[in-house]
Amino acid sequence: MLFVLLFLFVLNLLFPCNSSQDLSLQCRMIPNTMPVLEKKGDIILGALFSLHDMVEEQSLTFTSQPPKSKCTRFNFRTFRWMQTMIFAIEEINNEGKLLPNVTVGYKIYDSCSTPHQALKAAMELMGGEKSSAVGEKSQRSSTCNESVPLVIGDGGSTQSLVVARFLGVFTVPQISYFSSCACLSDKKQFPAFLRTMPSDFFQVDALVQLVKHFGWTWVGVIAGDDAYGRGGANIFANEVTKLGVCVAFHRIIPKNRQQAEISSIISVIRLSGAKVILVFAVEQDVATLFDEVQRSELTGIQWLASEAWSTAAVLSTPKKYHHILQGTVGFAIQQANIPGLRDFLLRLNPSRSDAQTDPFLVSFWEEVFQCSQGAQTESREKEGESKPPCSGKEDLGNVTNIYSDVSQLRISYNVYKAVYAVAYALKAMKNCVKGEGPFFQRSCSDPDVIRPWQLLHYLKQVRYLNSFASEIEFDENGDPAAMYDLVNWQMNPNGELEFINIGKFDGMTGDVKQKLYIHEGVILWNGNRTRVPSSVCSTICPPGTRKAMRPNFPVCCYDCVAYSIECAQCPPEFWSNAERTTCIPKRVEFLSFRDTMGITLVAISFIGSFSTCIVVLIFFCNRTTPIVRANNSALSFLLLFSLTLCFLCSLTFIGQPSKWSCMLRHTAFGISFVLCISCVLGKTLVVLVAFNAKLPGSNVIKWFGPSQQKAIIASCTITQVLICTVWLLVAPPAPHQLMPREEDFIILLCDEGSYIAFALVLSYIGLLAVLCLLLAFLARKLPDSFNEARLITFSMLIFCAVWIAFIPAYISSPGKYATVTEVFAILASSYGLLGCIFAPKCYMILLRPEKNTRKHLMSKAPSGNF
């Protein structure tokens, strides 16, 4: 409703009605009351720039025509944007490649940073009345000036909202270079609006990711009182809250700049305790805020800048802001270095012939050099302004200011892209082939009559790669690709603030983790610190205390209160921490390959296996010698193989117990040792029977030949296999956690499943070992030069001693040391068998080969008592 009333009011001012005239002449346009900078051409582009920051309020009597609006506070930065548009148009006209034989002109208005001035300018761009004489009686007729087919501008989102609603009625395309309000992406409300400035939706996403990255949970928000500030700040507050961040306060900078309201914002900042504050506003509003910050001596705040002021020279240049804004971090749109622009900017001079048609140049000149130009001197003296007259020797090349600074061409680059987007759209329109057009019945537009709705179609299809290697196009909402630079305000050695790129944000990337890149090593925070500032409502509660939420405060604010004196018992798998404030998981303990003990046992096992393999190699190389052939050499090789298995089976006891390792370790151990003892038993039986056969030609020896030995070994081993199979089927070993409450660890071991089965396995091994020991003892007085009965006796004594000692040691060993005991018993008994039985034979083969003869082995040496 407010917009409609404002529209009707301005319409009444521009088109007052005269009831005494004919209806065809009722509406008569008041002569142009707004200054305009224009240049004729085949195609005229309209443009709106906020060359002034405000309009002086005037009293309206509504009884006479209102006085001309007076705009104040000339903006050098915006004036540079306007000149950039003229530069781009001149560049296109001079090159003649994009639009050959076509001259582009322009009509540029000053919207004075206010919506109603922007609307008035837009209405004038849509055409006015001109008078002409018709017939002999010179009757006046009214016709309308030709309207522009397109408008570039305005800068502020609030002005663009008003203009976009108006132009949308006529489907006149509008391309804004600085309006970022997310609301303008709504094509239902603004069907003809496009922009070269990314939407605030992406900027807010970048700011939210920045807050998340640095872990700030208590953030203040200050916004400008316009569509840009309110819209962006509201989106930020909503999105950042979803991440668990709390908004400390949300305040608005009033447009009337009343000091009482600004001072109240400073008070809120002090009371909140927030150290990180986002200011989402245009540079004019931000300057008002920081004037009060400087006056109030508020320091120690880390400011986050929205793109509207993140590279604003009007804030970075005055030294009074340096101690406040040093360390500021914010996102800025991408920049470019436009060749030739600086020289073009410095060409301006009121004495030039073409300068007479520029209504804005005099104001600019007088503001730059603080002098009065020509006829303006007398009028300004009447108004109480006293400025010396300009000498005519002023030169822009001798002045350094925001206008001539081309080091941060960001919005200027947006203006440049907007002009070229129009040029490419016009080119596509001109190059349309008849019968292949995009309109009704595949028709093309009339190249001599530019219809706005047709131009809008081609603008939406624009896609080109400019001279800066940037691809320019508009999405379905009329928005460009969102790419931002992350800038940090740092002081250089000359005492000036510089904008240092410290990262970037790519809004088009789907992966959230890859959107934001920050080079933290080059950041200098407020106060020239390198450490990331902290901004929290409440610090982490110390041990022994808990969070207690504060009533009517966000979840980030709480008090730390001591725990009650009541203690809760931790679950069996948990243990109390040192402060007795929480339960922590117990450490798991088992015989690991990484433990010193585990590494030692693995090394001993591999040494035993390697030694056995060496004995096998020695026996194989000397397999034809008498000492190897004696007493069934095949049985010796089988014994060596079983010893290798005994050494390797110890490895299954090391490592974290699992279902399969638990079943494997005991069965592999039982079967390997039975196979080994069976081989020794077979050898002992043969020796004993062979030397106790009294009668020559006795048939007893036939019952203990090689086949019978194999049968004995197989039957003994199969018996153990059957015991182990039944064990695994009925009650297999499985991992088990032993959790003593008085200890801070969990013992992970293998539960035997069935103690009876485990006892049977050990008892069977013990039975065979005792039987072998008895037989070897009976054969102890046989000739030493031939048999190995005495050696077998010693090996069996060691074997039995080890396993008898194992039982009490195993029962009394705690935790993983029970497993260590079992592994030690396996390795010790294996080394005993290997050393006692095969070491003497290897000694004879390698060092006493003269005794390795059949004659020596068959000789009968005296033997003493055992």
Residue pairs with C-beta under 8 A, 6 or more apart in sequence:
3 162
3 165
6 115
6 116
6 119
6 162
7 119
7 166
10 116
10 119
10 120
10 123
11 123
13 30
13 66
13 120
14 29
14 30
14 120
14 123
14 124
15 27
15 28
15 29
16 27
16 28
16 30
17 26
17 27
18 25
18 26
18 28
19 26
24 141
24 142
25 140
25 141
25 142
27 129
27 142
28 129
28 142
29 128
29 129
30 65
32 124
32 128
33 68
34 109
34 110
34 117
34 120
34 121
34 124
35 109
35 110
35 359
35 360
36 107
36 108
36 109
36 124
36 359
37 82
37 106
37 107
37 108
37 357
37 358
37 359
37 360
38 44
38 105
38 106
38 107
38 108
38 357
39 89
39 105
39 106
40 103
40 105
41 93
41 103
41 104
41 105
41 106
42 102
42 103
42 104
42 105
43 99
43 102
43 103
43 104
43 105
43 149
43 426
43 450
44 104
44 105
44 106
44 107
44 146
44 148
44 149
45 89
45 104
45 105
45 106
45 107
45 148
45 149
45 150
45 151
45 152
45 419
45 422
46 106
46 107
46 108
46 109
46 122
46 125
46 148
46 150
46 151
46 152
46 153
47 82
47 85
47 106
47 107
47 108
47 109
47 151
47 152
47 153
48 108
48 109
48 111
48 118
48 121
48 122
48 151
48 152
48 153
48 154
48 155
48 159
48 163
49 78
49 79
49 81
49 82
49 85
49 108
49 109
49 110
49 111
49 153
49 154
49 155
50 75
50 78
50 110
50 111
50 112
50 113
50 154
50 155
50 156
50 159
51 71
51 74
51 75
51 78
51 79
51 82
51 110
51 112
51 360
51 363
52 71
52 72
52 73
52 74
52 75
52 110
52 112
52 113
53 72
53 73
53 74
53 75
53 112
53 113
53 284
54 71
54 72
54 73
54 112
54 113
54 114
54 284
55 69
55 70
55 71
55 72
55 112
55 113
55 114
55 117
56 69
56 70
56 71
56 72
58 66
58 67
58 69
58 70
60 66
69 112
69 117
71 110
71 112
71 117
73 284
74 363
74 364
74 367
75 113
76 364
76 367
76 368
76 401
76 402
76 403
77 283
77 312
77 313
77 314
77 402
77 403
77 411
78 155
79 360
79 364
79 403
80 345
80 402
80 403
80 404
80 412
81 155
81 177
81 178
81 411
81 412
81 415
82 108
82 360
83 344
83 345
83 348
84 338
84 341
84 409
84 412
84 415
84 416
85 106
85 108
85 152
85 415
85 416
85 418
85 419
86 106
86 108
87 338
87 340
87 341
87 344
87 345
87 416
88 415
88 416
88 419
88 420
89 104
89 105
89 106
89 419
90 344
91 340
92 98
92 99
92 104
92 419
92 420
92 423
93 99
93 103
93 104
98 420
98 423
98 424
98 426
98 427
99 423
99 426
99 427
99 430
102 426
102 430
104 423
107 125
107 148
109 121
109 124
109 125
110 117
110 121
110 360
111 117
111 118
111 121
111 153
111 154
111 155
111 159
113 156
113 159
113 284
114 159
115 158
115 159
115 161
115 162
116 162
118 153
118 154
118 159
118 160
118 162
118 163
119 162
119 163
119 166
122 151
122 162
122 163
122 166
122 167
123 166
125 147
125 148
125 151
126 147
126 148
126 167
126 170
126 172
127 144
127 145
127 146
127 147
128 144
128 145
129 142
129 143
129 144
129 145
130 142
130 143
130 144
130 145
131 140
131 141
131 142
132 140
132 141
132 143
133 139
133 140
134 140
134 141
147 170
147 172
148 172
149 172
149 173
149 450
149 451
149 452
149 455
150 172
150 173
150 174
150 175
150 422
150 452
150 455
150 459
151 163
151 167
151 172
151 173
151 174
151 175
152 174
152 175
152 176
152 177
152 415
152 418
152 419
152 422
153 159
153 160
153 163
153 174
153 175
153 176
153 177
154 160
154 163
154 176
154 178
154 179
155 176
155 177
155 178
155 179
155 411
156 178
156 179
156 226
156 228
156 282
157 179
157 180
157 181
157 183
157 184
157 226
157 227
157 228
157 231
158 226
158 227
158 228
159 179
160 174
160 176
160 179
160 181
160 184
160 193
161 179
161 181
161 183
161 184
161 190
161 227
163 174
164 174
164 184
164 189
164 190
164 192
164 193
165 189
165 190
167 173
167 174
167 192
167 193
168 189
168 190
168 191
168 192
168 193
170 452
171 191
171 192
171 452
171 453
171 456
172 192
172 452
172 456
173 192
173 193
173 194
173 452
173 455
173 456
173 459
174 192
174 193
174 194
175 194
175 195
175 196
175 418
175 421
175 422
175 459
176 184
176 193
176 194
176 195
176 196
176 197
176 418
177 195
177 196
177 197
177 411
177 414
177 415
177 417
177 418
178 197
178 308
178 411
178 414
179 195
179 197
179 228
180 195
180 197
180 198
180 199
180 200
180 203
180 228
180 232
180 307
180 308
181 199
181 200
181 227
181 228
181 231
181 232
182 199
182 200
182 201
182 204
182 231
182 232
182 235
183 189
183 227
183 231
184 190
184 193
184 195
184 199
184 478
185 199
185 201
185 477
185 478
185 479
186 477
187 193
187 476
187 477
187 478
190 478
192 452
192 456
193 478
194 421
194 459
194 460
194 474
194 478
194 479
195 478
195 479
195 480
196 414
196 415
196 417
196 418
196 421
196 472
196 480
197 333
197 411
197 414
197 480
198 333
198 479
198 480
198 481
198 482
198 483
198 484
198 507
199 477
199 479
199 482
200 228
200 231
200 232
200 235
201 235
202 482
202 484
202 505
202 507
203 232
203 306
203 307
203 331
203 482
203 484
204 232
204 235
204 236
204 239
205 239
205 505
205 507
205 515
206 331
206 484
206 486
206 505
206 507
206 515
206 516
207 236
207 240
207 278
207 304
207 306
207 331
208 236
208 239
208 240
208 243
209 505
209 512
209 515
209 516
210 304
210 329
210 331
210 486
210 516
210 518
211 219
211 240
211 243
211 245
211 276
211 304
212 243
212 245
213 516
213 518
214 532
215 532
216 245
216 276
216 534
216 535
216 536
217 244
217 245
217 246
217 535
217 536
217 537
217 556
218 245
218 246
218 248
218 272
218 273
218 274
218 275
218 276
218 535
218 536
218 537
218 556
219 240
219 245
219 246
219 247
219 248
219 274
219 276
219 277
219 278
219 304
219 535
220 247
220 248
220 249
220 250
220 251
220 268
220 269
220 272
220 274
220 276
220 277
220 278
221 233
221 236
221 237
221 247
221 249
221 250
221 251
221 277
221 278
221 280
222 233
222 250
222 251
222 252
222 253
222 265
222 277
222 278
222 279
222 280
222 281
222 289
223 229
223 230
223 232
223 233
223 234
223 250
223 251
223 252
223 253
223 279
223 280
223 281
224 230
224 252
224 253
224 280
224 281
224 282
224 285
224 286
225 252
225 253
225 254
225 255
225 285
226 255
226 281
226 282
226 285
228 280
228 281
228 282
228 308
229 252
229 253
229 280
229 281
229 282
229 285
230 252
232 280
232 306
233 250
233 278
233 280
236 278
236 280
237 247
237 250
240 247
241 247
244 555
244 556
245 556
246 537
246 554
246 555
246 556
246 557
247 554
248 272
248 273
248 274
248 537
249 268
249 269
249 272
249 274
251 264
251 265
251 268
253 262
253 265
253 281
253 285
253 286
253 288
253 289
254 261
254 262
255 285
257 288
259 292
262 288
262 289
262 292
263 292
263 296
265 289
265 292
266 292
266 293
266 296
266 298
269 277
269 298
269 301
270 298
273 537
274 535
275 300
275 301
275 302
275 533
275 534
275 535
276 301
276 302
276 304
276 533
276 535
277 301
277 302
277 303
277 304
278 303
278 304
278 306
279 286
279 289
279 303
279 304
279 305
279 306
279 309
280 306
280 308
281 289
281 306
281 308
281 309
282 308
282 309
283 308
283 309
283 312
283 314
283 315
286 308
286 309
286 312
286 315
287 314
287 315
290 315
290 321
290 324
290 325
293 301
293 324
294 320
294 321
294 324
298 324
299 323
299 324
299 527
300 526
300 527
301 324
301 526
302 327
302 328
302 329
302 525
302 526
302 533
302 535
303 324
303 325
303 327
303 328
303 329
303 330
303 526
304 328
304 329
304 330
305 328
305 329
305 330
305 331
306 330
306 331
307 330
307 331
307 332
307 333
307 484
309 315
309 330
310 328
310 330
310 331
310 332
310 487
310 499
311 332
311 408
311 410
311 487
311 499
313 402
313 405
313 408
314 402
315 321
315 325
316 325
316 489
316 496
316 497
316 499
317 402
317 497
319 495
322 491
322 495
322 497
325 489
325 497
326 489
326 490
326 491
326 497
326 524
326 526
326 527
326 528
327 488
327 489
327 490
327 524
327 525
327 526
327 527
327 528
327 529
328 488
328 489
328 526
329 486
329 487
329 488
329 489
329 502
329 523
329 525
330 486
330 487
331 484
331 485
331 486
331 487
331 505
332 408
332 410
332 484
332 485
332 487
332 499
333 410
333 411
333 413
333 414
333 483
333 484
333 485
334 410
334 413
334 470
334 483
334 484
334 485
335 408
335 409
335 410
335 413
335 485
336 409
336 413
336 416
336 468
336 470
337 406
337 409
338 406
338 409
338 412
338 413
338 416
341 406
341 409
341 412
342 404
342 406
345 396
345 403
345 404
345 406
346 396
346 397
346 404
348 355
348 361
348 364
348 365
348 396
349 355
349 395
349 396
350 361
350 362
350 365
350 373
350 374
350 390
351 392
355 361
362 373
362 374
362 376
364 403
365 371
365 373
365 390
365 394
366 372
366 373
366 376
366 387
366 390
368 394
368 396
368 399
368 401
368 403
369 390
369 394
369 399
370 387
371 387
371 388
371 389
371 390
371 391
371 394
372 380
372 385
372 387
372 388
372 389
372 390
373 389
373 390
374 390
377 387
377 389
380 386
380 387
396 403
396 404
406 412
408 499
413 468
417 466
417 470
417 472
417 480
420 464
420 466
420 472
421 459
421 462
421 464
421 472
421 474
422 459
424 462
424 464
425 455
425 458
425 459
425 461
425 462
426 450
426 455
426 458
428 458
428 461
428 462
429 444
429 445
429 447
429 450
429 454
429 455
429 458
430 447
432 438
432 444
432 445
433 444
434 443
434 444
435 442
436 442
436 444
437 443
437 444
437 445
438 457
439 445
439 454
439 457
445 451
445 454
445 455
459 474
460 474
460 478
462 472
462 473
462 474
463 471
463 472
463 473
464 471
464 472
464 473
465 471
465 472
466 472
471 481
472 480
473 480
473 481
474 480
481 507
481 508
482 505
482 506
482 507
482 508
483 504
483 505
483 506
483 507
483 508
484 504
484 505
484 507
485 501
485 503
485 504
486 501
486 502
486 503
486 504
486 505
486 516
486 518
487 499
487 500
487 501
487 502
488 499
488 500
488 501
488 502
488 522
488 523
488 524
489 497
489 498
489 499
489 500
490 497
490 498
490 500
490 524
491 497
491 498
491 524
491 528
492 498
500 522
502 518
502 519
502 520
502 522
502 523
503 516
503 517
503 518
503 519
504 516
504 517
505 515
505 516
505 517
506 514
506 515
507 515
509 515
520 532
523 530
524 530
525 531
525 532
525 533
526 533
536 556
537 553
537 554
537 556
537 557
537 558
538 547
538 556
538 557
538 558
538 559
538 560
541 547
541 558
541 560
542 560
543 577
543 579
543 581
544 562
544 563
544 579
544 580
544 581
545 560
545 561
545 562
545 563
546 560
546 561
546 562
546 563
547 558
547 559
547 560
548 558
548 559
548 560
548 561
549 555
549 557
549 558
550 557
550 558
550 559
563 581
567 580
570 576
570 583
571 583
572 739
572 741
573 585
573 586
573 737
573 739
573 746
574 583
574 584
574 585
574 586
575 583
575 584
575 585
575 586
575 744
576 582
576 583
576 584
577 583
577 584
586 739
586 743
586 744
586 745
586 746
587 744
587 745
587 746
588 745
588 746
588 748
589 745
589 746
589 747
589 748
589 815
589 816
590 655
590 656
590 657
590 747
590 748
590 749
590 816
590 819
591 597
591 598
591 601
591 653
591 654
591 655
591 816
591 819
591 820
591 823
592 598
592 654
592 655
592 656
593 599
593 602
593 654
593 655
597 820
598 654
598 655
601 650
601 654
601 820
601 823
601 824
601 827
602 651
602 654
604 827
605 647
605 648
605 650
605 651
605 827
606 647
608 643
608 647
608 827
608 830
608 831
608 834
609 644
609 647
609 648
611 834
612 640
612 643
612 644
612 647
612 834
613 644
615 640
615 834
615 838
615 842
616 637
616 640
616 641
618 842
618 845
618 846
619 628
619 633
619 636
619 637
619 640
619 841
620 637
622 628
622 845
622 852
623 629
623 633
625 845
625 852
626 852
626 853
626 854
626 857
627 841
627 844
627 845
627 852
627 857
628 636
628 841
628 845
630 786
630 857
631 683
631 686
631 687
631 787
631 788
632 682
632 683
632 686
632 706
632 709
634 706
635 679
635 682
635 683
635 706
635 709
635 713
636 683
638 675
638 679
638 713
639 676
639 679
639 680
639 683
639 837
640 838
642 672
642 675
642 676
642 679
643 676
643 830
643 833
643 834
645 668
645 672
645 675
645 676
646 669
646 672
646 673
646 676
646 826
646 829
646 830
646 833
647 827
647 830
649 665
649 668
649 669
649 672
649 826
650 669
650 823
650 826
650 827
652 661
652 664
652 665
652 668
652 669
653 665
653 819
653 822
653 823
653 826
654 819
654 823
655 661
656 748
657 735
657 736
657 748
657 749
657 750
658 735
659 734
659 735
661 750
662 732
662 733
662 734
662 735
662 750
662 751
663 728
663 732
663 733
663 734
665 733
665 750
666 724
666 727
666 733
666 750
666 752
666 758
666 761
667 724
667 727
667 728
669 761
669 826
670 720
670 723
670 724
670 761
670 762
670 764
670 765
671 717
671 720
671 721
671 724
673 765
673 826
673 829
674 716
674 717
674 719
674 720
674 764
674 765
674 768
675 713
675 717
676 830
676 833
677 716
677 765
677 768
677 769
677 772
677 799
678 712
678 713
678 716
678 717
678 768
679 713
680 772
680 792
680 795
680 796
680 833
680 837
681 712
681 713
681 716
681 768
681 771
681 772
681 775
682 709
682 712
682 713
683 709
683 788
683 792
684 772
684 775
684 776
684 779
684 789
684 792
685 704
685 709
685 712
685 775
686 704
686 709
687 779
687 782
687 787
687 788
687 789
688 775
688 778
688 779
688 782
688 789
689 700
689 701
689 703
689 704
690 701
690 704
691 779
691 782
691 783
691 787
693 700
693 701
716 768
719 764
720 761
720 764
720 765
723 757
723 760
723 761
723 764
724 761
726 757
727 753
727 754
727 757
727 758
727 760
727 761
730 754
730 757
731 753
731 754
731 757
732 753
733 750
733 751
733 752
733 753
734 750
734 751
734 753
735 748
735 749
735 750
735 751
736 748
736 749
736 750
736 751
737 746
737 747
737 748
738 746
738 747
738 748
738 749
738 815
739 746
739 747
740 747
745 815
747 814
747 815
747 816
749 815
749 816
749 818
749 819
750 819
752 758
762 803
765 803
766 800
766 803
769 796
769 799
769 800
769 803
770 800
772 792
772 796
773 793
773 796
773 797
773 800
776 789
776 790
776 792
776 793
776 796
777 793
777 866
779 787
779 789
780 789
780 790
780 793
780 866
781 863
781 866
782 789
782 863
783 859
783 860
783 861
783 863
784 790
784 861
784 863
785 856
785 857
785 858
785 859
785 860
785 861
786 857
786 858
788 837
788 840
788 841
790 866
791 836
791 837
791 840
792 836
792 837
793 866
794 836
795 832
795 833
795 835
795 836
795 837
798 828
798 829
798 832
798 833
798 836
799 829
799 832
799 833
802 825
802 828
802 829
802 832
803 825
803 829
805 825
806 821
806 822
806 825
809 821
810 818
810 821
810 822
810 825
813 820
813 821
844 851
844 852
845 852
850 856
